[in-house]
Amino acid sequence: MAHIPVNHPARPLYRVLSGLIGLYILVFGVYGVFQTWGEGLFSRHSNWALGLRTNLAFSLVSVVFGAFLLIGASRRDNLGHYMNLTAGGVFLATSILMMAVLQTPANFLNFSMSTVLVSMLFGLILLATGLYDKIGPAEHAEAERRRRNHPIAEANP
């Protein structure tokens, strides 16, 4: 059985963190769309929005992902938990992939190293918020609390 905390007391803080990341990504995407509108979808010009290099495709994807994260942060059920875990994995995988093609023509999202670092940071934070954002029945949370506070007593009844 996985030891993912259920009904963690800091859950509201984690939801706020994922909501702030979603808000930043949404604002970045909207600002980037306005900044790059009229250029090619995958242009490689030096367009910067909120400290990150972007193009129209990356800005549009950011608008969708930012809205996705805000919806996940506003959910009070386990759907937000799964959305944060998924988004964290996607951010980490995308940042590693884009770092691998950073100085090649395959850099179709116009990433820079700062964009890679921010994506990795967001991915790690979203994974952490996803791990501590799980909701369960009160008896599951109480059983976990007992196991955490008295692991030897529960192992030898």
C-alpha positions as CSV (number, residue, x, y, z in Angstrom):
1,M,0.0,0.0,0.0
2,A,1.3,3.4,-0.9
3,H,2.0,5.8,1.9
4,I,0.4,8.9,0.5
5,P,-0.9,11.0,3.3
6,V,-4.6,11.3,3.6
7,N,-6.3,14.5,4.8
8,H,-3.0,16.2,5.5
9,P,-3.3,19.2,7.8
10,A,-1.3,21.4,5.4
11,R,-3.6,20.5,2.4
12,P,-5.0,24.1,2.1
13,L,-1.4,25.4,1.8
14,Y,-0.7,22.9,-1.0
15,R,-3.8,23.8,-2.8
16,V,-2.9,27.5,-2.6
17,L,0.6,26.7,-4.0
18,S,-0.8,24.8,-7.0
19,G,-3.3,27.6,-7.5
20,L,-0.6,30.2,-7.5
21,I,1.4,28.2,-10.0
22,G,-1.7,27.8,-12.2
23,L,-2.4,31.5,-12.0
24,Y,1.2,32.4,-12.9
25,I,1.1,30.1,-15.9
26,L,-2.3,31.4,-17.0
27,V,-1.1,35.1,-16.8
28,F,2.1,34.2,-18.5
29,G,0.2,32.5,-21.3
30,V,-2.3,35.3,-21.8
31,Y,0.5,37.9,-21.8
32,G,2.6,35.7,-24.2
33,V,-0.4,35.4,-26.6
34,F,-0.7,39.2,-26.7
35,Q,3.0,39.6,-27.2
36,T,3.4,37.0,-30.0
37,W,0.1,37.4,-31.8
38,G,0.7,37.8,-35.5
39,E,3.9,35.8,-35.6
40,G,4.3,32.2,-36.6
41,L,2.9,29.5,-34.3
42,F,6.4,28.1,-33.7
43,S,8.6,31.1,-34.3
44,R,12.0,31.3,-32.7
45,H,12.1,35.1,-32.2
46,S,13.3,36.5,-28.9
47,N,9.9,37.1,-27.2
48,W,9.9,37.2,-23.4
49,A,6.9,37.2,-21.1
50,L,7.2,37.4,-17.3
51,G,10.9,36.4,-17.5
52,L,10.5,33.4,-19.7
53,R,11.0,33.1,-23.5
54,T,8.0,32.1,-25.4
55,N,6.2,31.8,-28.8
56,L,2.6,31.6,-29.7
57,A,2.3,27.8,-29.4
58,F,3.9,27.8,-25.9
59,S,1.7,30.7,-24.8
60,L,-1.5,28.9,-26.0
61,V,-0.5,25.7,-24.3
62,S,0.3,27.7,-21.1
63,V,-3.2,29.3,-21.1
64,V,-4.8,25.8,-21.3
65,F,-2.4,24.4,-18.7
66,G,-2.9,27.3,-16.3
67,A,-6.7,26.9,-16.5
68,F,-6.2,23.2,-15.9
69,L,-4.2,23.8,-12.8
70,L,-6.6,26.4,-11.4
71,I,-9.5,24.0,-11.9
72,G,-7.5,21.3,-10.0
73,A,-6.6,23.7,-7.2
74,S,-10.3,24.7,-6.8
75,R,-11.5,21.0,-6.5
76,R,-12.1,19.7,-3.1
77,D,-12.0,16.0,-4.1
78,N,-9.3,13.7,-5.2
79,L,-9.5,14.9,-8.8
80,G,-7.3,17.8,-7.8
81,H,-4.8,15.3,-6.3
82,Y,-4.6,13.4,-9.6
83,M,-4.5,16.6,-11.7
84,N,-1.5,17.9,-9.7
85,L,0.4,14.6,-9.9
86,T,-0.2,14.5,-13.7
87,A,0.7,18.1,-14.2
88,G,3.9,17.7,-12.2
89,G,5.0,14.7,-14.3
90,V,4.2,16.6,-17.5
91,F,6.2,19.6,-16.4
92,L,9.2,17.5,-15.5
93,A,9.1,15.5,-18.6
94,T,8.6,18.5,-20.8
95,S,11.5,20.4,-19.2
96,I,13.9,17.5,-19.6
97,L,12.9,17.0,-23.2
98,M,13.2,20.7,-24.0
99,M,16.5,20.9,-22.3
100,A,17.8,18.1,-24.5
101,V,16.8,20.0,-27.7
102,L,17.5,23.5,-26.3
103,Q,20.1,24.6,-28.9
104,T,18.6,22.7,-31.9
105,P,15.9,23.4,-34.4
106,A,13.7,21.0,-32.5
107,N,13.2,23.6,-29.8
108,F,9.7,24.3,-31.2
109,L,8.4,25.8,-28.0
110,N,11.2,28.4,-27.9
111,F,12.5,27.4,-24.5
112,S,15.4,29.0,-22.8
113,M,17.4,27.7,-19.9
114,S,15.4,29.9,-17.5
115,T,12.2,28.3,-18.9
116,V,13.6,24.8,-18.3
117,L,14.5,25.7,-14.7
118,V,11.1,27.2,-14.0
119,S,9.3,24.2,-15.5
120,M,11.4,21.8,-13.4
121,L,10.6,23.8,-10.3
122,F,6.9,23.9,-11.0
123,G,6.9,20.2,-11.8
124,L,8.6,19.4,-8.4
125,I,6.2,21.6,-6.5
126,L,3.2,20.2,-8.3
127,L,4.3,16.6,-7.6
128,A,4.7,17.5,-3.9
129,T,1.3,19.2,-3.7
130,G,-0.2,16.2,-5.5
131,L,1.3,13.8,-3.0
132,Y,-0.1,15.7,0.0
133,D,-3.4,16.6,-1.4
134,K,-5.3,13.3,-1.1
135,I,-8.6,13.2,0.6
136,G,-10.0,10.1,2.3
137,P,-12.6,9.1,4.9
138,A,-11.8,10.1,8.4
139,E,-11.1,6.5,9.5
140,H,-8.3,6.2,6.9
141,A,-6.7,9.5,8.1
142,E,-7.0,8.3,11.7
143,A,-5.5,4.9,10.9
144,E,-2.6,6.6,9.1
145,R,-2.1,9.0,12.1
146,R,-2.0,6.1,14.5
147,R,0.5,4.2,12.3
148,R,2.7,7.3,12.0
149,N,2.7,8.0,15.7
150,H,3.0,4.3,17.0
151,P,4.5,2.2,14.2
152,I,5.8,-0.5,16.6
153,A,2.7,-0.8,18.7
154,E,0.5,-1.4,15.6
155,A,3.0,-3.9,14.1
156,N,2.9,-6.1,17.2
157,P,-0.7,-6.1,18.6
